[in-house]
Amino acid sequence: MNRRSLAESVCYNETTSTPPIQFKSLLNKVHRLKRFVYHSVRMSGSGDKARIIAEVVPRANSKPVCSGCGKPCPGYDRMPRPREFEFIPVWNIPVSLSYTMRRVDCPDCGIKVEAVPWAQGKHASCDVYRHFLATWARRLSWKETAACFHTTWDTVCRSVKWVVDFGLKHRDLEDITAIGVDEVTYSKGHKYMTLVYQIDSGRKRLLGVIRDRETQSLASFFESFGTERCARIKVVCSDMWKPYLNVIAAMLPATLNVLDRFHIAKKLGEAVDEVRRQEAKQLAAEGYEPVLKNSRYCFLKRRSNLTLRQATKLRDLLKYDLKSIRALALKESFDAFWQYDSPRWAGWFLRKWCTRAMRSKLAPMKKFVGTLRNHEDLLMNYFKAGKLYNSGIVEGLNLRINLCMRKAYGYRSFDLLQVSLYHTLGDLPEPKFTHKFC
């Protein structure tokens, strides 16, 4: 079989004597072009440089379309050489569409190069190929995608940007009733970005990526979100970062701001760990046996999650009259707070627990009590919202954010990171094509 027949035929059924499928027929099946036809298909080059070139010509009597206004106009002339547009590879062989562009004499826009339906502007890649690369770039890193399909990293990057821009322009932001707000570090030097998620029961997605965690930045997001959409939000999950609380109170006054349960548990664990560290130093200074050495996770983890070695260590520590054991008892008793359903009884338990913690004479625990009392109203919102929303949803999405950054070994700029996060977690609508290639 010569190169031409290899390029023009795809398969042949010897049993039924079915005629071979022409490559042009396959292209018409999966990538039919309005106002244009596939004229011929040929193989160019050999070995690693082999590629398939499909020549495209206009249909008879079809007028070119102005790239400025999109109206059919009389032709002016043709470009001296054909342009080639990258298409989806077949059997790991690169495929290109070759077309000699026409210029139009538009009465409104003047002399313009015609618009073609398979590519936009001066892009050297077909739209369907850019969508193909962007789909794989969601599964692999951009560098790996470029290597797999024998293209450049810049081509993959531009493809992802195009898909994200389309998705952001066409996404539906109506009927959002619950959101989550949190911050994540994205670079060394305490550089933070603020993430806004939709956390409704039927849909979890990324809504906004903001460069820092300042008051004005988050306020700008809600301003661009729109007053009517903000009015539909009923629940917001956030941590205790003061700028977040101020913006939410100002921009979403009618919402229930549910305080982040994860961060409450984290701060309580930090208080217990601080008691343990202070007591370990005191025992060492007074010459006692270092019984608290290598016991950190015995106090931070739940007893059901302890390893055999950690459980044995904790059982030995329970024999001593230690401040750390008192702090641990307070920490474990606080778990009952989350089991209440009624805000009234949850508040009753919280006040009783805080009184007990204040009488423990443990400074880190007393500091934690101050935090709880300052945010008691926000804590009660967790129960007022029916315990349906918590930070576990947000933290799960944050984990995917970190995996996305780790997969790429970081990004050269925040703008590229923003594009990648929207592409991965934004659940954005994508352009529709005749055939789904991925």
Residue pairs with C-beta under 8 A, 6 or more apart in sequence:
1 9
3 42
3 43
4 42
4 43
6 43
7 23
7 41
7 42
7 43
7 52
8 20
8 22
8 23
8 24
8 41
9 20
9 21
9 22
9 23
10 20
10 21
10 22
10 23
10 26
11 20
11 21
12 18
12 19
12 20
22 41
23 41
23 52
23 54
24 38
24 40
24 41
24 54
27 38
27 41
27 54
28 38
29 435
30 434
30 435
30 437
31 87
31 118
31 126
31 128
31 433
31 434
31 435
32 434
33 56
33 117
33 118
34 117
35 58
35 59
35 62
35 65
35 117
36 56
36 57
36 58
36 59
36 62
36 99
36 116
36 117
36 118
37 56
37 57
37 58
37 59
38 54
38 55
38 56
39 55
39 56
39 57
40 54
40 55
41 52
41 53
41 54
41 55
42 52
42 53
42 55
43 50
43 51
43 52
43 53
44 50
44 51
44 52
44 53
45 51
50 93
51 93
51 94
51 95
51 96
52 90
52 93
52 94
52 95
52 96
53 84
53 95
53 96
53 97
53 98
54 87
54 95
54 96
54 97
54 98
55 82
55 97
55 98
55 99
56 97
56 98
56 99
56 118
57 99
58 64
58 102
63 72
63 73
63 74
63 75
64 72
64 73
64 75
64 102
64 103
64 104
64 114
64 115
65 71
65 72
65 73
65 104
65 114
65 115
66 72
66 73
66 104
66 106
66 108
66 109
66 112
66 114
66 115
67 112
67 113
67 114
67 115
67 121
68 106
68 108
68 109
68 112
69 106
69 108
69 109
70 115
71 106
71 108
73 104
73 105
73 106
73 107
74 104
74 105
75 102
75 103
75 104
75 105
76 102
76 103
76 104
76 105
76 111
77 102
77 103
78 100
78 101
78 102
78 103
79 100
79 101
79 102
79 103
79 113
81 100
82 98
82 99
82 100
82 101
83 98
83 99
83 100
83 101
83 124
84 96
84 97
84 98
84 124
85 96
85 97
85 98
85 99
85 118
85 119
85 123
85 124
85 125
85 126
85 129
86 94
86 95
86 96
86 124
86 125
86 126
86 129
86 151
86 155
87 95
87 96
87 97
87 126
87 128
87 129
88 95
88 126
88 128
88 129
88 132
88 437
89 95
89 149
89 150
92 150
94 150
97 118
97 126
99 116
101 113
101 114
101 116
102 113
102 114
103 111
103 112
103 113
103 114
104 111
104 112
104 113
104 114
105 111
106 112
118 126
118 127
118 128
119 125
119 126
119 127
120 127
123 130
123 158
125 133
125 155
125 158
125 159
127 431
127 433
128 433
128 435
128 437
129 159
130 158
130 159
130 162
130 163
131 159
131 163
131 430
131 431
131 433
131 437
132 437
132 438
133 145
133 149
133 151
133 155
133 156
133 159
133 160
134 156
134 159
134 160
134 162
134 163
134 423
134 430
135 437
135 438
136 145
136 148
136 149
136 438
137 145
137 156
137 159
137 160
137 423
138 423
138 424
140 148
141 407
141 408
141 409
142 153
142 156
142 157
142 160
142 408
142 420
143 153
143 408
145 156
146 152
146 153
146 155
146 156
157 416
160 419
160 420
160 423
161 419
163 423
163 428
163 430
163 431
164 419
164 422
164 423
164 426
164 428
166 428
166 429
166 430
166 431
167 422
167 423
167 426
167 428
167 429
167 430
168 422
168 426
168 428
170 428
170 429
171 426
171 428
171 429
172 429
173 207
173 225
173 226
173 229
174 229
174 232
175 200
175 232
176 198
176 200
176 207
176 229
176 232
176 233
177 200
177 232
177 233
177 234
177 235
178 198
178 199
178 200
178 201
178 233
178 234
178 235
178 236
178 237
178 389
179 196
179 197
179 198
179 199
179 207
179 233
179 235
179 236
179 237
180 196
180 197
180 199
180 236
180 237
180 238
180 389
180 391
180 393
180 394
180 397
181 194
181 195
181 196
181 197
181 218
181 236
181 237
181 238
181 244
181 248
181 394
182 194
182 195
182 197
182 238
182 239
182 260
182 391
182 394
182 395
182 398
183 192
183 193
183 194
183 195
183 213
183 239
183 241
184 192
184 193
184 195
184 398
184 401
184 402
185 191
185 192
185 193
186 192
186 193
186 405
186 414
186 417
187 410
191 212
192 212
192 213
193 209
193 210
193 211
193 212
193 213
193 414
193 417
194 208
194 209
194 210
194 211
194 212
194 213
194 217
194 218
194 221
194 244
195 206
195 208
195 209
195 210
195 397
195 398
195 401
195 421
196 206
196 207
196 208
196 210
196 218
196 221
197 204
197 205
197 206
197 207
197 393
197 394
197 397
198 204
198 205
198 207
199 237
199 389
199 393
199 394
201 388
203 427
204 393
204 397
205 425
205 426
205 427
206 397
206 421
206 422
206 425
206 426
206 427
207 426
208 221
208 225
209 417
209 418
209 421
209 422
210 217
210 218
210 220
210 221
211 217
211 414
213 241
213 243
213 244
214 243
215 243
215 246
215 247
218 243
218 244
218 247
219 247
219 250
219 251
222 230
222 247
222 251
222 252
223 251
230 251
230 252
231 254
233 252
233 255
234 255
234 256
235 255
235 256
235 258
235 385
235 388
235 389
236 248
236 252
236 255
236 256
236 257
236 258
237 258
237 260
237 389
237 390
237 391
237 393
237 394
238 244
238 245
238 248
238 257
238 258
238 259
238 260
239 259
239 260
239 263
239 391
240 259
240 260
240 263
240 371
240 375
245 257
245 378
248 255
248 257
249 257
256 381
256 384
256 385
257 378
257 381
258 378
258 381
258 382
258 385
258 389
258 390
259 375
259 378
259 379
259 381
259 382
260 390
260 391
260 394
261 338
261 382
261 390
261 391
261 392
262 390
262 391
262 392
262 394
262 395
263 391
264 372
264 379
267 368
267 371
268 331
268 334
268 368
269 299
269 300
269 331
270 364
271 327
271 331
271 364
271 365
271 367
271 368
272 299
272 300
272 324
272 327
272 328
272 330
272 331
272 364
272 365
273 296
273 299
273 300
274 364
275 323
275 324
275 327
275 362
275 364
275 365
276 292
276 295
276 296
276 299
276 324
276 327
278 323
278 364
279 292
279 322
279 323
279 324
280 290
280 292
280 293
283 289
283 290
283 291
283 292
284 290
291 316
291 317
291 320
291 322
292 317
292 322
292 324
294 313
295 313
295 314
295 317
295 324
297 306
297 310
298 306
298 310
298 313
298 314
298 317
299 324
299 327
299 328
299 331
301 310
303 311
303 314
303 332
306 314
317 324
317 325
318 325
323 362
326 360
326 362
327 360
327 362
327 364
327 365
330 353
330 356
330 357
330 360
330 362
330 365
333 353
333 356
334 353
336 349
337 346
337 349
337 350
337 353
340 346
340 349
340 383
341 383
341 387
342 383
343 380
343 383
343 384
346 379
346 380
346 383
347 376
347 380
350 372
350 376
350 379
354 369
354 372
354 373
357 365
357 366
357 368
357 369
358 366
358 369
360 366
372 379
382 389
382 390
397 425
400 424
400 425
401 421
401 425
404 420
404 421
404 424
404 425
405 411
405 417
408 420
411 417
411 420
422 428
